[in-house]
Structures are given as C-alpha cells and as structure tokens.
Amino acid sequence: MNLTRAFSFVFDDPDWWKITLTIGLLQFIPFVGQIALLGCTIMTARSLASGQERPLPRLDQIGDMFREGFSSLIISVFYYLPIIIFSCFFFCLVGVIIASSSNREPPFGILIGLLICFSIMLLPFTLITQPALLIGIGRYVQTGSFSAALQPGEIWQWFRNYPVEWLVLWLVSVLCYFVASLGSIFFMIGIIFSVPYAAFVFGHLLGQTVRQVTTTPAPPSL
C-alpha cells in the first residue's frame, strides 16, 4: 500500500479544487452531502483499481456520485443492521426504566451499569462489522454489483485469502477519519477541504487494495 501516493495524488489533477470545493460545500446539506461523499470514495476507488492515472471523479459525473453513494449507504446499513437492532433494543430498555421510575429520580446507577455493559457488548460487533463492511464495499468497487457486496461467503473468502491487506486498510481508514475530523477544528474552511480530501485519500487506498487482491494470487490454503 502506497500511503505517500494516496495523500498526494489529488493535487496531480488540475481540476482537483473544483470537485473538492463542490463536495465540501455539499457537506452543509444534511444527507445529500454524505451521499455525494460516499459516491466520490467509490468512484475514486473504482477508477484507481481499473488503472486510471487520474482517478478523481468529474463534476459532470455528479449523478453517478449520488447513485454510487446511495448504493454504498444501503450496503453499510445491511452490515450495520445487527448493531442498529442491538442499539434500538438498548435504548428501548433505557426508556422503559426511566418511564417506570415515574416521579422518582431515574436509577442512574442501573443506567450507568447498562451503558457499560452495552459498550462492552458492542465492541465485538463493531470489530467484526467494520472490516466486513470494507470488504463488502471492496466487492462493490470491483464488480459494480450491489448483490456481490452482500454475499457473506464471498466476503469471508476474500478476508481469509488476504487478511493483512484488509486489516491494514481498516487501520488506515481510522487515519482518514482523523484527517476528516481535523476540519471541525477550523469549521467552515476546514470542513470544505479536509472532509472530501480524506474521502479521496481513502478511495485511493481502497482502490489500491482492490487492485492488489484481484491481481495477486491467493496464498495456498493450509
């Protein structure tokens, strides 16, 4: 994985500032901006995986960005569904406890204990879901098929064949999230630049990984 290239490729495109500014400004529109951001990540990854030298999406591809972004959102919801259900159950339980206390003070000790248990139980779900989602998105980047991203058997096979590549990508995704969060420190100007920039960087890294696992023969099974 070439981290240096992932962080520098954006500026090789003379029109980088146009797509960055557009996607950055869209972040101030709830839901719409996030869909466009996901789409940019997918399109950057797919272009890089297919060998394009300048994988940044173009402004005339804005419709494709939203289509790809919406598809990746549905894929994300599919993988996070167990966590969503578990979280809903927890908050319903908290609501019942608070409602049952009536005019008395809510039992904060019980609520804190439940919160700790919830966090502990949520951790393994998260550690499984995030890498699985990355591989599912990788399958979508590779095939362009929505259903291909939702096949647990294929996802597991890809992870079993290339565990290091996917775990490294997962760890690097945390770095990209950190870069994006830096924009909140400088509010408007920072968000406009850092959020799309982090998406482009991650898209490049995802594209590198997809290209690597599809061109490198899998190691023999033990």
C-alpha positions as CSV (number, residue, x, y, z in Angstrom):
1,M,0.0,0.0,0.0
2,N,1.5,3.3,-1.1
3,L,0.4,5.9,1.5
4,T,2.5,8.7,0.1
5,R,0.8,8.4,-3.3
6,A,-2.6,8.2,-1.7
7,F,-2.1,11.5,0.1
8,S,-0.5,13.3,-2.9
9,F,-2.4,12.1,-6.0
10,V,-5.2,14.6,-5.5
11,F,-3.0,17.5,-6.5
12,D,-1.9,15.9,-9.7
13,D,-5.3,16.7,-11.2
14,P,-5.5,20.3,-12.3
15,D,-9.2,20.3,-11.6
16,W,-8.9,18.9,-8.1
17,W,-10.1,22.1,-6.4
18,K,-13.4,22.1,-8.3
19,I,-14.5,18.7,-7.2
20,T,-13.1,19.3,-3.7
21,L,-15.0,22.6,-3.3
22,T,-18.2,21.1,-4.7
23,I,-18.2,18.1,-2.4
24,G,-17.1,20.2,0.5
25,L,-20.0,22.7,0.1
26,L,-22.4,19.8,-0.2
27,Q,-21.4,18.7,3.3
28,F,-23.6,21.5,4.7
29,I,-26.7,19.9,3.2
30,P,-27.6,17.0,5.5
31,F,-27.8,13.6,4.0
32,V,-27.2,14.9,0.4
33,G,-23.5,15.8,1.2
34,Q,-22.8,12.5,2.9
35,I,-24.3,10.5,-0.1
36,A,-22.1,12.5,-2.5
37,L,-19.1,11.9,-0.3
38,L,-19.6,8.1,-0.3
39,G,-20.1,8.2,-4.1
40,C,-16.8,10.1,-4.5
41,T,-15.0,7.4,-2.5
42,I,-16.4,4.6,-4.5
43,M,-15.7,6.3,-7.9
44,T,-12.2,7.2,-6.9
45,A,-11.5,3.6,-5.8
46,R,-13.0,2.0,-8.9
47,S,-11.1,4.3,-11.2
48,L,-7.8,3.6,-9.4
49,A,-8.5,-0.1,-9.4
50,S,-9.1,-0.1,-13.1
51,G,-5.7,1.6,-13.7
52,Q,-6.7,5.3,-14.4
53,E,-3.9,7.7,-13.7
54,R,-6.2,10.5,-12.5
55,P,-9.0,8.7,-10.6
56,L,-10.7,11.8,-9.2
57,P,-14.4,12.0,-10.3
58,R,-15.5,14.8,-12.6
59,L,-18.2,17.4,-11.9
60,D,-20.2,16.1,-14.9
61,Q,-20.4,12.7,-13.1
62,I,-22.4,14.2,-10.1
63,G,-25.3,11.9,-10.9
64,D,-23.1,8.9,-10.8
65,M,-21.7,10.0,-7.5
66,F,-25.2,10.1,-5.9
67,R,-26.1,6.7,-7.4
68,E,-22.9,5.1,-6.1
69,G,-23.2,6.8,-2.8
70,F,-26.7,5.7,-2.2
71,S,-25.8,2.1,-3.1
72,S,-22.9,2.2,-0.7
73,L,-25.2,3.6,2.0
74,I,-27.6,0.7,1.6
75,I,-24.6,-1.7,1.8
76,S,-23.5,0.0,5.0
77,V,-27.0,-0.3,6.6
78,F,-27.0,-4.0,5.7
79,Y,-23.7,-4.6,7.5
80,Y,-24.6,-2.4,10.5
81,L,-28.1,-3.9,10.9
82,P,-27.2,-6.1,13.9
83,I,-25.7,-3.1,15.6
84,I,-28.7,-0.9,14.8
85,I,-31.1,-3.5,16.2
86,F,-29.0,-4.1,19.3
87,S,-28.8,-0.3,19.9
88,C,-32.6,0.1,19.5
89,F,-33.1,-2.6,22.0
90,F,-30.8,-0.9,24.5
91,F,-32.4,2.5,24.1
92,C,-35.9,1.0,24.4
93,L,-34.8,-0.7,27.6
94,V,-33.4,2.6,29.0
95,G,-36.7,4.3,28.1
96,V,-38.7,1.7,29.9
97,I,-36.5,2.0,33.0
98,I,-36.8,5.8,33.0
99,A,-40.6,5.7,32.4
100,S,-41.1,3.1,35.2
101,S,-39.4,5.4,37.7
102,S,-42.4,7.7,37.3
103,N,-42.0,10.8,39.6
104,R,-38.9,9.3,41.3
105,E,-35.4,10.1,40.1
106,P,-34.1,7.6,37.4
107,P,-31.9,4.9,38.9
108,F,-28.6,6.4,37.5
109,G,-26.6,3.5,38.9
110,I,-28.5,1.0,36.9
111,L,-28.4,3.2,33.8
112,I,-24.6,3.6,34.0
113,G,-24.2,-0.1,34.5
114,L,-26.3,-0.8,31.4
115,L,-24.3,1.7,29.4
116,I,-21.1,0.0,30.4
117,C,-22.5,-3.4,29.5
118,F,-23.8,-2.0,26.2
119,S,-20.3,-0.6,25.3
120,I,-18.6,-3.9,26.2
121,M,-21.1,-6.0,24.2
122,L,-21.0,-3.6,21.2
123,L,-17.2,-3.8,20.9
124,P,-17.1,-7.3,19.2
125,F,-19.9,-6.4,16.9
126,T,-18.0,-3.3,15.8
127,L,-14.7,-5.1,15.4
128,I,-16.4,-7.7,13.1
129,T,-18.7,-5.3,11.2
130,Q,-16.2,-2.6,10.2
131,P,-13.7,-4.9,8.3
132,A,-16.6,-6.9,6.8
133,L,-18.1,-3.7,5.5
134,L,-14.8,-2.6,4.0
135,I,-14.6,-5.9,2.2
136,G,-18.2,-5.7,1.0
137,I,-17.5,-2.2,-0.3
138,G,-14.4,-3.5,-2.0
139,R,-16.5,-6.2,-3.7
140,Y,-18.9,-3.5,-4.9
141,V,-16.0,-1.5,-6.2
142,Q,-14.6,-4.5,-8.0
143,T,-17.8,-5.8,-9.6
144,G,-20.2,-2.9,-9.6
145,S,-22.8,-5.3,-8.4
146,F,-24.9,-4.4,-5.4
147,S,-25.6,-8.1,-4.6
148,A,-22.0,-9.0,-4.8
149,A,-21.3,-6.8,-1.7
150,L,-23.9,-8.7,0.3
151,Q,-22.6,-12.3,-0.1
152,P,-21.1,-13.4,3.3
153,G,-19.4,-16.4,1.8
154,E,-17.5,-14.3,-0.8
155,I,-16.7,-11.7,1.8
156,W,-15.2,-14.3,4.2
157,Q,-13.3,-15.9,1.4
158,W,-11.7,-12.6,0.4
159,F,-10.8,-11.9,4.0
160,R,-9.3,-15.4,4.5
161,N,-7.2,-15.1,1.4
162,Y,-5.9,-11.5,2.1
163,P,-6.3,-10.8,5.8
164,V,-3.3,-8.5,6.1
165,E,-4.4,-6.3,3.2
166,W,-7.9,-5.7,4.6
167,L,-6.8,-5.2,8.2
168,V,-4.2,-2.6,7.1
169,L,-6.9,-0.8,5.1
170,W,-9.2,-0.9,8.2
171,L,-6.5,0.7,10.3
172,V,-5.7,3.3,7.7
173,S,-9.4,4.2,7.5
174,V,-9.1,5.4,11.1
175,L,-6.3,7.7,10.0
176,C,-8.5,9.1,7.2
177,Y,-11.3,9.6,9.7
178,F,-8.9,11.6,11.8
179,V,-7.9,13.8,8.9
180,A,-11.6,14.5,8.1
181,S,-12.2,15.4,11.8
182,L,-9.5,18.0,11.7
183,G,-11.8,20.1,9.6
184,S,-14.1,20.6,12.5
185,I,-11.4,22.5,14.3
186,F,-11.4,25.2,11.6
187,F,-15.1,24.8,11.0
188,M,-16.2,26.0,7.5
189,I,-12.9,26.3,5.6
190,G,-11.5,23.1,7.2
191,I,-14.6,21.0,6.6
192,I,-14.8,22.1,2.9
193,F,-11.3,20.9,2.3
194,S,-10.5,18.1,4.8
195,V,-13.6,16.0,4.5
196,P,-13.5,15.5,0.7
197,Y,-9.8,15.2,0.8
198,A,-10.0,12.4,3.4
199,A,-12.6,10.7,1.2
200,F,-10.3,10.9,-1.9
201,V,-7.4,9.5,0.1
202,F,-9.4,6.6,1.4
203,G,-10.9,6.0,-2.0
204,H,-7.3,5.7,-3.4
205,L,-6.3,3.3,-0.6
206,L,-9.4,1.2,-1.2
207,G,-8.7,1.1,-4.9
208,Q,-5.1,0.1,-4.2
209,T,-6.3,-2.8,-2.0
210,V,-8.9,-4.0,-4.5
211,R,-6.4,-3.9,-7.3
212,Q,-3.9,-5.8,-5.1
213,V,-6.2,-8.6,-4.1
214,T,-7.6,-9.1,-7.6
215,T,-4.2,-9.2,-9.3
216,T,-2.2,-11.1,-6.6
217,P,-2.8,-14.9,-6.4
218,A,-4.2,-16.0,-3.1
219,P,-1.8,-17.9,-0.9
220,P,-2.4,-21.7,-0.8
221,S,-4.8,-22.9,1.9
222,L,-3.2,-24.6,4.9
